[in-house]
């Protein structure tokens, strides 16, 4: 097996072919790049086509999926696909898309600047100062945008400058945590969670509430009896000297017995 491998021609594994999107790339320049990689690595027509198929993007990938041909080779691919691509790129649309992009869709400011510069590089005739201004215009943070505008940056320095800034994520995380805490203390998790009628929060009852005691009889629902309500219905005009309520005497007062038990 080793002897057979030594007889086979060695091929370079260091090859790279750029992605191709007919809306933003030139078909002639891309085919020249593929031809150079084909000659360097010794690809035949079939191997070349199988390798560059994964590089097709956008409409080119759709065309390849609908391509019906008995001669599926790289040479035939170039002959049939070059007429399908536009002769001139739509630079106005590319520039419009680049100017509408903002940094809020990217994980970092440096990544936004890198992707925008690569897209603006396709459009010919734009100066370096205009490319820099378009990138700075899309920064969603006012402080970072002002710092970049005052730093006199160029396309080859704006990415490294923006790499020192990180997007503020702590404030958003704090708002999420605060929302979760607020939901826990104001809404019951299920029907079995008790509610305190002293502070109107869930998770404990009023007798163990640490908040200052309030008039619990006012906050308690009408269908729940108050703790201070006597279970004995008033049957006489006697008035209790302890709780000042009529219907019973002090020796039969439920509130006095309860207070003595607590003491």
C-alpha positions as CSV (number, residue, x, y, z in Angstrom):
1,X,0.0,0.0,0.0
2,X,2.8,2.4,0.8
3,X,4.4,1.6,-2.6
4,X,1.1,2.3,-4.4
5,X,0.7,5.6,-2.6
6,X,4.2,6.7,-3.5
7,X,3.4,6.0,-7.2
8,X,0.4,8.2,-7.1
9,X,1.0,11.9,-8.0
10,X,1.0,14.2,-4.9
11,X,-1.5,16.9,-4.8
12,X,-1.5,20.1,-2.8
13,X,-4.1,20.3,-0.1
14,X,-3.7,24.0,0.3
15,X,-6.5,25.2,-2.0
16,X,-9.2,27.8,-1.5
17,X,-12.0,29.0,-3.8
18,X,-14.1,32.0,-2.9
19,X,-17.8,31.9,-2.7
20,X,-19.7,33.1,-5.7
21,X,-23.0,35.0,-5.7
22,X,-24.0,36.4,-9.1
23,X,-25.5,39.5,-7.5
24,X,-22.3,40.7,-5.9
25,X,-19.4,38.8,-7.7
26,X,-18.1,38.9,-11.2
27,X,-18.4,35.5,-13.0
28,X,-15.3,36.1,-15.1
29,X,-13.1,36.9,-12.1
30,X,-14.4,33.9,-10.2
31,X,-13.9,31.5,-13.1
32,X,-10.3,32.7,-13.4
33,X,-9.8,32.0,-9.7
34,X,-11.2,28.5,-10.1
35,X,-9.0,27.8,-13.1
36,X,-5.9,28.8,-11.2
37,X,-6.8,26.5,-8.3
38,X,-7.6,23.7,-10.8
39,X,-4.1,24.0,-12.4
40,X,-2.3,24.3,-9.1
41,X,-4.0,21.2,-7.5
42,X,-4.3,19.1,-10.6
43,X,-8.1,18.8,-10.6
44,X,-9.9,17.3,-13.6
45,X,-13.2,18.7,-14.8
46,X,-15.4,16.5,-12.7
47,X,-13.4,17.0,-9.5
48,X,-13.3,20.7,-10.1
49,X,-17.0,20.9,-10.4
50,X,-17.6,18.9,-7.3
51,X,-15.4,21.1,-5.3
52,X,-16.7,24.5,-6.4
53,X,-20.4,23.4,-6.1
54,X,-20.3,24.2,-2.4
55,X,-19.1,27.7,-3.1
56,X,-22.2,28.7,-5.1
57,X,-24.5,31.1,-3.3
58,X,-27.8,32.8,-4.0
59,X,-29.2,32.3,-7.5
60,X,-26.1,30.3,-8.6
61,X,-27.0,27.5,-6.1
62,X,-30.5,27.4,-7.5
63,X,-29.2,27.2,-11.1
64,X,-27.0,24.3,-10.2
65,X,-29.9,22.4,-8.6
66,X,-32.0,22.9,-11.8
67,X,-29.1,22.2,-14.2
68,X,-29.9,19.3,-16.5
69,X,-27.0,18.1,-18.5
70,X,-25.3,14.9,-19.6
71,X,-21.9,16.5,-19.5
72,X,-21.5,17.7,-16.0
73,X,-18.0,19.0,-16.2
74,X,-16.3,22.3,-15.3
75,X,-15.9,23.3,-18.9
76,X,-19.5,22.8,-19.7
77,X,-20.5,24.6,-16.5
78,X,-18.6,27.7,-17.6
79,X,-20.0,27.5,-21.0
80,X,-23.7,27.4,-19.8
81,X,-23.5,29.5,-16.7
82,X,-21.6,32.5,-17.8
83,X,-24.5,33.8,-20.1
84,X,-26.9,33.5,-17.1
85,X,-25.0,35.9,-15.0
86,X,-25.5,39.7,-15.4
87,X,-22.9,41.5,-17.4
88,X,-22.7,44.4,-15.0
89,X,-23.2,44.2,-11.2
90,X,-26.0,46.3,-9.7
91,X,-23.7,48.6,-7.7
92,X,-26.6,50.8,-6.6
93,X,-28.3,47.9,-4.9
94,X,-25.1,46.7,-3.2
95,X,-24.5,50.3,-1.9
96,X,-28.1,50.6,-0.7
97,X,-27.9,47.4,1.3
98,X,-24.6,48.4,2.8
99,X,-25.9,51.7,3.9
100,X,-29.0,50.2,5.5
101,X,-27.1,47.8,7.7
102,X,-26.5,48.7,11.3
103,X,-24.4,47.2,14.0
104,X,-27.3,45.9,16.1
105,X,-27.6,42.7,14.0
106,X,-23.9,41.8,14.6
107,X,-22.2,40.3,17.7
108,X,-19.6,43.1,17.9
109,X,-18.9,46.5,16.3
110,X,-15.7,45.2,14.7
111,X,-17.6,42.4,13.0
112,X,-20.1,44.9,11.6
113,X,-17.3,47.1,10.3
114,X,-15.5,44.1,8.7
115,X,-18.6,42.8,6.9
116,X,-19.6,46.3,5.7
117,X,-16.2,47.1,4.3
118,X,-16.1,43.8,2.4
119,X,-19.4,44.7,0.8
120,X,-18.4,48.3,0.0
121,X,-15.2,47.0,-1.6
122,X,-17.3,45.5,-4.4
123,X,-18.6,48.9,-5.4
124,X,-16.1,50.8,-7.6
125,X,-15.4,54.5,-7.4
126,X,-16.0,55.0,-3.7
127,X,-13.3,56.8,-1.8
128,X,-11.8,55.5,1.4
129,X,-13.2,58.4,3.3
130,X,-16.7,57.7,2.1
131,X,-16.4,54.0,3.1
132,X,-15.3,55.0,6.6
133,X,-18.2,57.4,6.9
134,X,-20.8,54.8,5.8
135,X,-19.4,52.3,8.4
136,X,-19.5,55.0,11.2
137,X,-23.1,56.0,10.2
138,X,-24.3,52.4,10.9
139,X,-23.1,52.3,14.5
140,X,-26.1,52.1,16.8
141,X,-24.3,53.4,19.9
142,X,-24.1,57.2,20.0
143,X,-21.0,57.3,22.1
144,X,-19.1,54.8,19.9
145,X,-20.2,56.6,16.8
146,X,-19.0,60.0,18.2
147,X,-15.6,58.4,19.2
148,X,-15.1,56.9,15.8
149,X,-16.1,60.1,14.0
150,X,-13.5,62.1,16.0
151,X,-10.7,59.6,15.6
152,X,-9.9,60.4,12.0
153,X,-10.1,56.7,11.0
154,X,-9.4,55.0,7.7
155,X,-10.8,51.7,6.3
156,X,-7.6,49.8,7.4
157,X,-7.8,51.1,11.0
158,X,-11.5,51.3,11.8
159,X,-11.8,47.6,12.5
160,X,-9.0,47.6,15.1
161,X,-10.4,50.8,16.6
162,X,-13.9,49.3,17.1
163,X,-12.5,46.0,18.5
164,X,-11.9,47.8,21.8
165,X,-15.6,48.5,22.3
166,X,-18.0,45.8,23.5
167,X,-21.8,45.9,23.2
168,X,-23.6,46.6,26.5
169,X,-25.4,43.5,27.5
170,X,-25.4,43.9,31.3
171,X,-28.4,46.3,31.3
172,X,-30.5,44.0,29.2
173,X,-29.6,41.0,31.5
174,X,-30.5,43.1,34.6
175,X,-33.9,44.0,33.1
176,X,-34.6,40.3,32.4
177,X,-33.7,39.3,36.0
178,X,-35.7,42.1,37.4
179,X,-38.7,41.0,35.3
180,X,-38.4,37.5,36.6
181,X,-38.2,38.6,40.2
182,X,-41.2,40.9,39.8
183,X,-43.2,38.1,38.2
184,X,-42.4,35.8,41.1
185,X,-43.4,38.2,43.8
186,X,-46.6,39.5,42.1
187,X,-47.9,36.3,40.4
188,X,-48.5,32.9,41.9
189,X,-46.7,30.0,40.4
190,X,-49.7,27.8,40.9
191,X,-52.9,27.6,42.9
192,X,-51.1,26.1,46.0
193,X,-48.8,29.1,46.6
194,X,-50.1,31.0,49.6
195,X,-50.6,34.8,49.5
196,X,-49.9,37.3,52.2
197,X,-52.7,39.7,52.9
198,X,-50.3,42.1,54.6
199,X,-47.9,42.9,51.7
200,X,-50.0,41.3,48.9
201,X,-47.2,39.1,47.8
202,X,-47.0,35.4,47.2
203,X,-44.9,32.8,49.0
204,X,-45.9,33.3,52.6
205,X,-48.8,34.1,54.9
206,X,-49.6,37.2,56.8
207,X,-48.7,35.8,60.3
208,X,-45.0,35.4,59.3
209,X,-44.7,38.5,57.1
210,X,-41.7,40.7,57.9
211,X,-43.3,43.8,56.5
212,X,-44.9,46.3,58.9
213,X,-48.4,45.1,59.9
214,X,-51.2,46.8,58.0
215,X,-55.0,46.6,58.3
216,X,-55.3,43.1,57.0
217,X,-59.0,43.1,57.2
218,X,-59.2,45.7,54.4
219,X,-56.9,43.8,52.0
220,X,-58.4,40.4,52.7
221,X,-61.1,39.3,50.2
222,X,-64.6,39.5,51.4
223,X,-65.2,35.8,51.1
224,X,-62.4,34.9,53.5
225,X,-63.2,35.5,57.2
226,X,-61.0,37.9,59.2
227,X,-58.7,36.5,61.9
228,X,-60.4,39.0,64.3
229,X,-63.9,37.8,63.5
230,X,-65.5,36.0,66.4
231,X,-66.9,32.6,65.6
232,X,-69.8,33.0,68.0
233,X,-72.8,34.8,66.6
234,X,-74.1,37.7,68.7
235,X,-77.0,36.5,70.7
236,X,-77.3,39.2,73.3
237,X,-76.5,42.8,73.8
238,X,-73.5,42.1,76.0
239,X,-70.3,43.9,75.0
240,X,-66.9,42.5,75.5
241,X,-64.6,44.8,77.5
242,X,-61.5,43.3,75.8
243,X,-62.2,43.6,72.1
244,X,-65.1,46.1,72.4
245,X,-67.4,44.0,70.4
246,X,-71.0,43.0,71.2
247,X,-72.4,39.5,71.4
248,X,-70.1,38.0,74.0
249,X,-68.4,38.7,77.3
250,X,-64.7,39.0,78.1
251,X,-64.5,35.5,79.6
252,X,-65.7,34.0,76.2
253,X,-63.7,36.3,74.0
254,X,-61.9,34.5,71.2
255,X,-59.4,37.3,70.5
256,X,-58.4,37.4,74.2
257,X,-57.8,33.7,74.3
258,X,-55.8,33.8,71.1
259,X,-53.6,36.7,72.4
260,X,-53.0,34.9,75.7
261,X,-51.9,31.8,73.7
262,X,-49.5,33.8,71.6
263,X,-48.0,35.5,74.7
